[in-house]
Amino acid sequence: MPSYLKIFCTNFLLFSTLLYSDELLERREAYILTKSSWLEVKAQEKKAFLESKKEKRKFKKEVSRKIQFAGKNSTRYVSPNGEIFVNRLYNLNIPNEFKGKVVYRVDDEPEQILSPDSFLLREGNHTIAYKLFDENGIQRDQKKETVYLDLTSPEVLAQLEGVYFEKNSFYYYKPGVKLFLQAKDKESGIDEIFLNLNKKGYLPLGKIDKPVDSPGPKEIKILATDKVTNLSQEVYLRYTVDSEPPVIDIELNTIPELHSQQGLLCDSIISIRLNAFDLGSGVSKIEFRKRGQKVWRTYRDYPLVPRKKKKISLEYRAIDNLGNESAIKHFKCKVKNEPASVLEE
């Protein structure tokens, strides 16, 4: 080979190799960038998930503390229209810059010296008059306020609405069930509603992120507080959202034979039973029909006996008490040496 051809071939091979290496480098950089971006996204998702869990734990602690100390501290609430509501532990002590004593009178009752043990007792409106004295017993100031002592706990009403079935005093609902909540308080008004879903801890109603109609068993506890921290009675709901269809199977009195040419062969004395079970609302009915027919017939829990049949072609299904339907199953076999006939019960 001429020398100039050798030089040309060598240069061409070298140039091709360089091109190929550059392409690999670009692909590698693109791969690293893609992988880096993917890892960054995953890291951000994990961070957001952990922050969400941390925030939820924080909320649960705050709510638990609120519930634990509800009604156990002095509370005063001023409504938008200026009305003052207090709870049973409302502290009547007021700042006395004169370092003397305070005398107070509730409504028309006699005057008393204010002490840490001074509380209101009767629910309703009270007018409280204060007189402030200095260390020399000279009255320096007087004050008056009207407050409402709220001793009534909020009332919580909870109701499930949807398609349901009752079995042994337990309720099964179809997906789509709705929870209607109403909290009422005639005095200071409702402050917050808390919900505990499946023993996960109480959260404010607006922080519940799992639907109450998701499939599976549900235990819901509901509490409410009013503006002066009176706590409602706990409302308890227990039910199951049943979205699972029944399981159905076929039972034969003899074992069919499988042939490569003829398929499944049944004895002429074959009888067929249909069995179904449902772990939720329970089986309502089992239905069957000859394959190709439109009308379903109800299975009555006794064997189906083919009489003088040449072949059996059967469809069957089960329906639970909420209307969940199993998939349609098929059974097909040829009967040994029998003339054609119709499937009968």
Summary of the structure (lengths in Angstrom):
residues: 345
radius of gyration: 39.4
end to end distance: 94.3
largest distance: 129.7
contacts: 943
relative contact order: 0.10
helix: 20%
strand: 39%
